[in-house]
Amino acid sequence: MRVFDNLFFVGNRQVSAWLLGTDNGYFLIDAMNSDRQSKSIISAGILTLGLNPEKIKYIVITHGHGDHYGGQNYIATTYGARVAMSEADWQLLEDPAQRIENPNWGPRPLRDIVVKDGEVLQIPGTDIRILETPGHTPGTISLIFKVDDKGVRHTAALWGGTGFNFGPDDVKLRQYAGSAARMGEIAAKQGVDVFLSNHPNRDSSIEKMARLNSRGLNDPHPFVMGPSALKAFSVLEQCALAQAARVESDTQ
Ligand SMILES: [Zn+2]
């Protein structure tokens, strides 16, 4: 579905894939679980929207878990897209002792573009600011970019890794909390008024798309939250700190 003039949801109910850009070129943010999904859901969805998947220039992988990179191979090889990820998560995928294996996931990408904190990836007409937000994985990245609603500009922040699936590790939880706090500060400075995730159940994107579908001419855009978009980062921070405190009290 077209969510903003320049942002399209091309995932499913379990995991998001976002296409950002214009006819000049697109960023694909995450690639779902497998080449089967990236072909039948991402690529087919892009074609259904009347867009050209050959214009995908970069696949930006938010973190090194296969539900986000598993379909990259089909997109990269079919359309010549480059794969961008943080150094820490390239290393994660290169380390057999660290990376998670799952038969449902497509092949891991081989080292391509390394993106760094503060870097801005550019395609003519579209910029993505990269922020390193370690916690969910050592090299999770979160993204800030502009979206337009009928020509009115908004600023979106996409949080790259929700979930404490690394277990009761207070050091990682505190790192996660620090990343969320820092991201919240940067998002406030950048005027973020749209909060997005890479799983639809984390940003209510399925419900919001349903509302968008039946939006009246003068209705607000359901994804535009105003300053309350920033609350997500304090919730992420506080949840991580609460879990860290629980782990620490359990181990005392
Ligand atoms: Zn993950």
Boltz pocket constraint, residues with backbone or C-beta under 6 A from the ligand:
constraints:
  - pocket:
      binder: B
      contacts: [[A, 63], [A, 65], [A, 136], [A, 161], [A, 162]]
      max_distance: 6.0
